[in-house]
Amino acid sequence: MPPFVIQERYSGRRNDLSPLMECDELLRGMIASGGPVPNDYAHVNRALRHLGDAVRAGLVSREDVLSYAHDITSRHLEGTMQARALGKKYGYSGDFEIIEAIYTLQIAQEPHLRRWDLYFHSQAAPNAVRNRKAYFHQLLHSHSAGRTKVPLNVLNVASGPARDVREWVLDNPECEVFFDCVDAEIHAIERAKKLCAPFGKRVEFYHRNVLRFLPARGYELVWSAGLFDYLTDRTFVFLLKALMAVTKRGGEVVVGNFSDYNPSRDYMELLGDWVLHHRTRDHLRALALEAGAAADSIEVMWEPEGVNLFLHIRR
């Protein structure tokens, strides 16, 4: 396997590229041996954290690291989850196909790629994405419990493949729960319609930009798991106000956001160019207050990994 010659590509740069060279040496060794095994994961994570520290300190430019990531991925890792995220098929890394692949633990069948996908799925961030599906299901259970012949109306914002909706309805066919799903990506809407075709009367899809359109009816539960950590604070507050406005009194808005505790962050940002607005519990609370939520109506929870935070606002 021809080495990725960092010294030649970046000759003349003032940056200290040694963390990138160390990471390259480790990754090339694992590529040569068929990919990382579980005992290697800590070594990879440590090398990426070292590289991330160097980028944050200004010792290595993010552009150099991303150029490297594209090079080594295109040479050796095409077809992996990492390559799919880095490729941004629909314009951003966490598109509906990536989320679907994370939900269903998709793994390449080629032996030299399989280990890389196992490494990808083992990390905290993909586990947190899977956990948020379970979190949504728990919310649906709690909001629908005890309702007798009174339908529960749910707004699912940036609904993606809607696999979470499909699985819950299949498991709870007798519950009077109706979903309005909004997504800006037409391919996500088409995929979701196919997944939810068996119970189409209970799920309505809207191909719209939620910053410009929301369905007009009132909802007992408004849910958005994978959108707000792509938004600036200003846009976050704007959209949160709009979601609160379509939530009935006694209902609840629940918004997911990656926390500042994310052990997968360096892998996501440096090898996947997957950049989010990570926020703390206090930051989310402050944004909710700015959007007009009452202080005693706000609660911030999290899933088992502690990576995905959930801002709850009671109306």
HELIX and SHEET records of a PDB file:
HELIX    1   1 ILE A    6  ARG A    9  1                                   4    
HELIX    2   2 SER A   18  ALA A   32  1                                  15    
HELIX    3   3 PRO A   38  ARG A   56  1                                  19    
HELIX    4   4 ARG A   62  HIS A   76  1                                  15    
HELIX    5   5 MET A   81  GLY A   87  1                                   7    
HELIX    6   6 PHE A   96  TYR A  103  1                                   8    
HELIX    7   7 PRO A  111  SER A  122  1                                  12    
HELIX    8   8 ALA A  124  SER A  144  1                                  21    
HELIX    9   9 ARG A  163  ASP A  171  1                                   9    
HELIX   10  10 ILE A  186  LEU A  195  1                                  10    
HELIX   11  11 ALA A  197  ARG A  202  5                                   6    
HELIX   12  12 PHE A  228  TYR A  230  5                                   3    
HELIX   13  13 ASP A  233  ALA A  245  1                                  13    
HELIX   14  14 ARG A  265  ASP A  266  1                                   2    
HELIX   15  15 TYR A  267  LEU A  271  3                                   5    
HELIX   16  16 ARG A  281  GLU A  290  1                                  10    
HELIX   17  17 ALA A  295  SER A  297  5                                   3    
SHEET    1   A 7 VAL A 203  HIS A 207  0                                        
SHEET    2   A 7 VAL A 177  ASP A 183  1                                        
SHEET    3   A 7 LEU A 152  VAL A 157  1                                        
SHEET    4   A 7 TYR A 219  SER A 224  1                                        
SHEET    5   A 7 THR A 247  PHE A 258  1                                        
SHEET    6   A 7 ASN A 308  ARG A 314 -1                                        
SHEET    7   A 7 ILE A 298  TRP A 302 -1                                        
END                                                                             
